[in-house]
Amino acid sequence: MVSSFSARSRAIEPFHVMALLARANALQAAGHDVIHLEIGEPDFTTAAPIVAAGQAALGAGQTRYTSARGLPQLREAIAGFYAQRYSLDIDPARILITPGGSGALLLASSLLVDPGKHWLLADPGYPCNRHFLRLVEGDAQLVPVGPQERYQLTADLVDRFWNTDSVGALVASPANPTGTVLHRDELSALSASLRNKGGHLVVDEIYHGLTYGMDAPSVLEVDNDAFVLNSFSKYFGMTGWRLGWLVAPENAVADLEKLAQNLYISAPSMSQYAALACFEPATLDILEARRGEFARRRDYLLPALRDLGFKIDVEPEGAFYLYADMSAFGGNAYDFCQHLIETEYVAVTPGIDFGRHLASRHVRFSYTQSLPRLEQAVERIARGIKSWQPDAL
């Protein structure tokens, strides 16, 4: 029987880590102590003031649709956050509240990419970015990057890979899976290169707030016409509430609102009322304390993995990931990840989930577990390396 499903659905690849996660969950259900270093979700639950605000919203019956752009008071609160954290004056009318950062990406790709056109993306990078482009009948031009570029697109790479079908570039700062940050001069150079080509600059700032020893600049500090994707999931710890936002140029807002009305009507109302508490001083104190804890985890795990023989040439400045070259141990990364889960009950993400460039020799570690659990994980990984026999596969 010939499949009646669309070509675009067949072209979108699954997360390979989901098979490992399913195995990890099965092992856990069978009574094994599994350490999860594979999923990009903070281990902290949503901060109490945010939960209380969500409960109050439910109790008050605030469960109806909101405007497609989102609650006016939440857009004003986000604008106030940009003023306080980045000294930026952002008109709340330019902010659209979305169902997660994914909703923001859906709007941006739908608005900016025609069939057959593409954005330039760093390889390795977050896989859903290229899959969203395929969904709107566009494409991703994957640009191989490595330690020499700090795993980021540069203006020189944009100049080299740009062609007649290019309409923009999507970059992430801090980036998943590498944790690297684009600094102000790099953002300026990217902006200038794309402006000269008539292309759009889209920046994923979903991990803003989760940087260590520095604060990541927003692209809006150097380019008021850039599109910014952000989320309440990572720094604000609201993963399951499914809430994000998009900052867009003023002339794009009406078309984006029309898309939002048709694609999802509005973001979850309860989540929006809960998110109003994100910007209260008491909540920000909790979130900053959590940032400090993530920094301590990074500062432990980075040298510990290097001591085991993993090659990590670029120290991540943000997010909660370490992207490590495991080629010193032989074999390929996917099999190595399977070995770790089966023998040591440590779940790690293989590089093939993040692109094609040297993917089979890389793995990603999420430091979203407590320090004692990370210490246990390192002990187990050390044993797993000793028992790893790639030639026997």
N, C-alpha and C positions, 0 to 999 in steps of 0.2 A: 504493500500500500504506500502510495506517495504521500509524504507528509504535507499536511495542509497548513502547517505553521509557517510564519513569516521567515524570510531569509535573515532579517535583522535579529530575530530572536535566536536563530541558530548560530549567528556570528558572535554573539556575546558569550564570552567564556565564563565558566563558573569560578568561584573562589576555590582554589585547590586546597587551601587551608581548612575548608569546611569538612572535607573528608577526614582530615586529621582531627578536627574538633569533634566530629561524630565518634571517632575511635576513642578519643580522650574521654568523652562523656560516657561511652560504653564501659571503658576500663574503670572509671570512677564509680559507675553504678554497680560494678562487680566488686567494689570494696577497695580498690587501689587508690592511693593518695597521689593524685595528679596535680602537678604544678603547671598552671596555665600562663605561659609567656607568649601566647600566639595571638590573642585578641586585643585590638586597640580600644579597650574600654577601661577607664579608671576603676580601681577597686573600691574607691570611696563611694558611699551612697550619696544621693543628693543632699546638700546641706539643709539642716533643719529649718532655717527661715524660709527657704524656697518651698519645702514640703508644706509648711504651715500656710503659706500664701495660696498654694494650690488647693489645700483642704478648705480654706476659707472661701475660695472662689466656688468650689462645689457646693458648699453649704449655702452660699448666697444665690445659687441658681444661675451662675454665670457660665452657662453651657451652650449658648447659642452661637451661630456663626458670627464671626467678626467681619470687618471689611477685608477684602482680598489683600489689601496692603498690610493689614494687621492693626492691632489696637493702637490708636494715636498716642496714648500715654506710654506704651512700650517703645514705640519709635522715638518718642521724645527722650525716653530714658537712655536708649542706645546712643542717640546724638549727644546727650550729656556725658556719656561714658567716653566717647571720642574726644570731647572737649577736655575732660579731666585727665585721660591717659595719654592722649597724643597731641593735645593743644590744637585740635582741629575743630573748625566751625562747619559742621555738616547739617544741612537742612533736613529735618526729619522727613520731609516729603520725598527725599531721595532714598529712603530706607523701606524695604519691603520685608515683612516677616514671612518666613517660609517653613514648611514642614521639614525640619532638619536642614543641615548644610546641603544635603542631596537635592532638596527642593530649590535651593538657590542655584545650584549647578544646572538643574533642569530648566529653570527660567533663562539663565544666561546662554546655554547652548541652543535653546529653542529660538531665542531672539537673534543670535549672532551668526549661526552657521546654516548655510543653505546646503541642499544635497550636493555631494561631491566636493565640498569645500572642507578645509581642515584647520585645526589649531596645532601649533607646535607644543609638544609635551616632553618633559624630561623622562628618560628611561634609565634607571628605575623611577617609578612613580605610583601613585594610588590608582589601582586598576579601574575603578568605576568611572574615572574621568574619561578614559577612552571609550568605555562602554556607553556612556551617555551620548557621546558624539555619534556613535553608531546608531543609537536609537533615533536620533533626529536626521538620519541618512547622511551624516557628515563622516569625518574620519579624523584620526589622530596621526600626526606625523611624529613618530617617536624618535627622539634625538638622544643617542647614546651619551651618557655623562658618567664621570668617575671622580675619583678623589681630586684630580687636578682642577676640576671645575666645582669642587665641593658638592657634587651631585646636583647641580643647578643649571638651568638654562642661562646662558650669558648673551649679551648683545652680539658678540662675535658669532656664536652658534646660530642665533636668529638670522643674521646676515647670510650665513653659509647655507642654511637649510630652507630658507624662504623660497617659495616658488609661486607660480601663477594661481594655484589653488589655495594658497595660504590666506587666512583672514584674521589670524590672531595667534596669541600664545597664552597658555594657561600655566602658571607657575604656582608653587606652594611654598610658603614661608611661615613657620617651620614646616619642613617637608616630611611626608610619610613615604618611604620607610626610613629615611636617613637622618632626620632631625636637624638638618642644616637650615640656616637662616639666610635670607637675602638682605644684605645691608643697604643702607640708603643710597650709596653710590651705584650699587648694582641695580637697584630698582630704577634709578634715574637713567642709567644707560639702556636698560630694557625698554623703558618708556619712550626714550628718544628714538631708538631703533624702530619700534613699532609705529610710532607717530609718523616717521619718515616714509613708512611703507603703506600708510593708511590702514593699519591693522589695529585690532583691539587687544588691550592688555587685561587679562583676567587673573586675579590673584586670590588664591585660597589662603585665608588667614585663620583657618579653623583652630589651629593650635596656638594662636596668640594668647599671651598670658602664661603659657607653659614654656618659658625660656629661663635660662640659668646663667646668672652672672651678667646679664644684659637684658634689655627690653627690645623686642623686634619692632622696627619701624613699620608703619602702615604705608602701603603704596600711595594712599591718598595724601601723604605728606609731600609727594613729589609729582603726582599725576591726579588731578581732580576728575579726569575723565575715565579713569580705570574702573573696572567692575570688581567689587570685593565680595567674596563669599566668606561667611562666618557662621558660627554655630554655638549653641548653648551646651553642646555635648561634652566638650573636652575640658576646658578651663572651668566652666560653670558646673560640670558634672551632671548634666541633665540628659544623658544618652537616651533613655527610654521615653522621655517626654516629647521627642521628635520636634525640635524647634531650632530654627536658624534664621539668618537674615542675609539680605543682599543690598549692598550700597551701589547705586547706579548713577550715571550722569542724568541730569534733570530731563533731557530730551528723550530718554529711554523709558521713563517711569510709566507713561500712559500705556505703551505697548506691553510692558512687563505686567502691569496690572490686568490688562486684557487676557494675557496668557494665564496668569494666576487664577482668574475667575473661571477659566475653562478647564484648567488642569487639576485644580484641587479645591476650589472655592475659597478656602481660607485655612490658615494653620490652626491647630487645636486651640480652642479658646481657653480651656483650663490651663494649658501649658503657658499661654501668653500671660495670664494673670499671675501665675506662679513666678514667671521670669521677672516680673516687676521687682521682686525681692532680691534679685541677683546683684543689684547695684547699691544696696544698702550697705553702710560701713561695716556692720556686724558680719554680713555675708562675705564681703570682700576680705575681711580679716581671716575668715575660715579658709577661703580659697587661696589666699597668699600663704597660709600655713601649709596647705597641701602642696603648693608649688615648692616650698622648701623641702618637703618630704620627697618629692620626685627628684629634686636635685641630689639629695643624699643617696637615693637609689642609683641614679646614674653614676655618681662618683664612686660607688662601690662596684657596680657591675662592669663598667668599662674596663678598668684595669684587671679585674678578675678574669674576664673573657680573654683579654690580651695575654694574660699569663698562661691560659690554657692552650694558646696557639692560634686563636682567631685573629685575623688581620682586620683592624679597624683603623684606617688611615686618617679619617676625619672625625674629630671630636664633635658630637652633636651638641648644638646650642639650645635645642628646644624639642618639643613633643615628648614622647616617652618611649623612644625606640633606639635600638642599636642595630645597624645594618653591618653584618660581619661576613668577611670572606673566610670560608671554611675549607678552601682548597688544599691547605697544608695536610689535611687528614685523608685526602683522596676521595674518589667517588663523587656522587652528585648530591646536591643539597636536599632534594626531595627524599631520596632514600635515607639520607642522614637523619632527617626529621622523623621519618618513620621509625628508624632505629631507636632514637631517643625516647619516643613515646612508648614503644613496645618493651624496651629493656629498662628504662629508668623513670618512666611515667612523667616526662617533661615534654610539654607541647610547645613547639616552636614553628614559626611560619617559614616555608621555603621561598626563595627568591623568585621562583617562576610566577608567583602571584603579582609581582610588581613590574613585569615587563620581560624583555628578552636579552638585554645587554648583560652578559656574564651572569645571567640569572641562576644558572645551574651550580654556581659556586658560592652563592650567598644565602644567608638566612637572616631573618629579622627576629630580634628579641624585644618583647614589650616588658618594660619594668613597671608593670602594674600590679605587683605583689609586694608585700611587706618585706623589709630588709631580712628578717629571719627566713622567710620563704625563698628569697633570692639566694641567700647563703646555702640553703638546702639544695636549690637548683644547681648551683655551681658545683657542689660536691657530686651530684648525680651526673651532670654533664661530663665532668672529669672521668668518671667511671665509664660513661658511655663512649667517650673517645677511645679509651683503652680497649674496649670490647668491639669497637667498630672494625669490620672487616669488609671493605667494599669489594675486594676481589672475589669474595665468596658469593656475591649476589648473582 
